[in-house]
Amino acid sequence: MIVETSRGRFHVRRTGDHGPPVLMLHPLALSGAVWEPVAQYLGESHRVAAPDARGHGGSGWDGEPFTVADMAGDAAAVIEELDLGPAHVVGLSMGGSTAVVLAAARPDLVEGLVLADTTACYGPGRVDTWAERARKALATPRKEQVEFQLDRWFSPDFLHRNRAEADRVAGIFRATDSRAHAAACTALGDLDATGLLGGIRARTLVLVGDEDYATPPAMAEALADGIPGATLRVLPATRHLSLVERPGTWPLIARHLAGDLVQESRDG
């Protein structure tokens, strides 16, 4: 469906018709379509909305530069327009960075957080590093970028056993506008939300693959240390798109959304 907001037109996939609301924010250069199997699982007990970020998938974009704060504002507008607030927000990679800023800026709209393979800041040298990635996103044909992305996204074992799913995700990447990909790279390079972490009050689960070299475990640890009461889980033999690679994380997410992980920690 297309959702008209004061911030623009956003394509949103809806799954499930009952239960608590969940907003799912996708990684860089993909779209809400990446969430399809996860959303089907969560949609059995939740009302799931997966918007495409500006310029990605079917969402509009005016071609101007934007920031992660802008994407967080877009997500807030979707929550309000669909009357989902307060929602649980699940963010992966770029979507997780967006979720951090959203939770800090609009605590009234965010009840819980799942932050997977993500960060609040890419560290020293991030501006130059991401500027180079933006340049490559524009200069390199998309099909020639796919093998590099697959190696970052998925472990060799997953690629061997689940090539059809890997190819599905790669197809979403190939269809992404290179200009939006580059603009989002610049936005991530400009991000430093570390100062916001201490003010987040949403119940938070942080997940990371132990083989994720795009946002390595140290970045997840910084999130978990900075957000009061956050829970950290490191996933073995897993790379950057952990929530796609590991269906075993889906029940864990559902338990977190229900507050059961907090109870398990207390009982333990």
N, C-alpha and C positions, 0 to 999 in steps of 0.2 A: 504494500500500500504506500501511497505518497502522503506524507504529513506536511501540511503547510504551517509554518511557524513565522514569527516575526524575524527570524534569523535566516530564513530560506526554506527551500523544499528538500525534504529528506525522505529517501526510500527506506522503509522499515518493514522487516519480516516479522510476522506475528505467529506465535505457536502457543497452544494451550488456551483454555477459556475459563479456567478457575484457579484459585490459589493466589499466593502472594506474587506481586509483580517483580520481574527480573529484567534488567536492561543489560544487554551484552554488547561490549565495545570491542571491535575487531583490531587486528594488527595492521601495521603499515602495508600499504599497497595491496590490500585484500579488500574484502567487503563483508557485510553481515552474512553472506552466503557461507562463509567459512564455518559458521556455527551450526550448520544444519543438523549433523548427528547429535551434537551436544544439546541443542535446543529441543530436538525431538524427545530426548530423555527428560530434560527438566520440564518440558511442556506437559508431561503427564501429571504434574502436581503444581505447576506455576504458570502464570501468564507471562510469556517471554516476548520481549521486543528486541530486535537486533537491527539497529539503524546502520546505514552506510555513512561513513564520515564524509564531510564535504569533499566533492570532487572524486570520490570513490564510488564504485558501483553505480547505482541509479540516482545518487544525490546530486543536487545542484552545487555550483561553485562559480563565483564571478571571476575567477582567474587571478585574484589578488593574493598576496602573501597572507598567511594566517599563522596563529600560534596554537600551542596546546591549550591555552586558556580559551581561545576561540572555540576549539572543538569541545571543551568542557561546557561552554555556554550553549553550544548546539545540542549537546546531550541533555542539558537541563531543559531546554525548550521542548525537546521531544517528550521528556517525562511529563512536563506540564500540559502539553497539548493532548497527550493521550491519557491524562489523569492517572498516572501510575505512581505518583509520589506518596509517601517515601518508598523507594524501590531498593531492592538489592541490585548491586552493580557488579558485573563480572567483566573484567578487562584483561586482555591478553596483549603483551608487548605495548605498542602504541596505545591500544585501548586501555591498558593498565595505567599508563602515565596520565591519560585523559581522566581516568576514574579517580586518581589521586587528587588532581586539581579540582575536579567536580565535588568530591567529598569535602574538601577543605573550604571551597567557596560557597557550597549550597548544602550544608548539613541537614537542612529541612527536607531535602529530596533523596537522601541516601541513608538507608537503614543498615545495610551491610555491604561489605566489600570482599570480592575475591580478586586478588592481584596476581596474575600469573606471568612469569618470565618478563619482568618489567622493571622499571626503575623510576626514581624521581629526578635523577640527574646522571648523565653519561660521563661525568668527570672532566678532568683537565683535558684540554685539547678537543673537546666535543664539537665546538663550533667549526673548526677546520675539518675535522673528520667527517661530520655530516654534510658540510658543503661539498666535499669530494664525492660523497655518496649521491648527493643531489645531482652533481654534474654527470656521474655515470648513469643515473636513472634516465637522464635526458639523452645522453650520447649513445648508449648501448641499446640495440634492438631488444625488445622485451624477451623474445624467445631465447636470446643469448644470455640472459640473466638467470634463467630458470635453474640450471644445474647448481650454480652458486647458492641460490636461495634454498633449494631442496637440501643441500648439505647442511645449511644452518638450521633449517626447520626440523629435520627428522634424523633420527639415528639410522645407521646402515641397516640394522635389523628391521626397523619399521619399513624402510623403503623396499626391502626384500619381500616382506610378508604382506604389505598393504600398498602396493604400487598404484592400484586404482584410486585409493583415497589421496595419495600424494599427487597423482595426476589431476584429480579434481581440484585440489587447492592450487596447483600450478596454473590451471586454466583460469581461475579467478585472478591470479597475479597477472597473467598475460593480458587479460581484458582491462586492467586498470590503466587509467590515463597517466602517462609518464609525467606530465606536467604536475598533476596532483601528487604523484609519488615524490617528485623532487621538492615540491612545496612542503610536504609533510616531513621530509628529511630535514629541511631547514628549521622547521618548527621544533623537531626533537633536539637538534643541536643547540637551540636557544633555551631549552628547558632547564631550569634548576628550581625544583619544588621541594628541596630538602627542608627548607624553613617552614613548610606547611605541615609536615608530618605530625608534629607534636600536637597540632590542633584538631586532628581527625578523631572523631568520636564514634564512627561507625565500627561495628564488630568486623574484624578484618582477618582473612585468611590469605597468607602469602605462599604461593607455590612456585617452584623453579626446578627445572631439570638439572641434574648434576653434570650433564655434558653441554649445557647451554653456554656457548661462547659468545652469543650476541648480548645477552644480559646475564652474566654469570652469577653463581650463587652469592657472591659477595654483595652484589647489588640487592638481591632479595633479603639478605641479612640486614642490610642498612634500612630497608623498608620496615622489616619486622621490629628492628630495634627502635626505629623512630616513631612508629604508630603505637600509641598506648594499647596494651593488651593484645596485640596482634599475635597470631599463631603462624609459625613457619613450618612448611613441609618441603623437604628436598626429595625429588623423585629420581630413582636410580635409572641409569642407562636411557636418559631422556634428553632431547635437545630443546629447541626454542619454542615450538608449537606444542607444548606439553598437553594442553587440553584436547588437542586433536589426536596426538600420538597415544595418549593413555586414557582409554575409556574408564579405567579403574578410578580415575580422579572424579568422575561424575557423581557417584554416590557420596564421595567425600564432600563435594561442593554442596550437594543437597543437605547433608547433615549439618554443614556449616550454616546454610541459609535458615535451617530450622532451629539453630542455636544448640544443637546436640553436641558439637565439638567442644563448646565451652563447658557443658555439663560433664562430658567425658573427661576433660582435663581436671575438673574439680573432683570427680569421683576417683580419678587416678592418683 
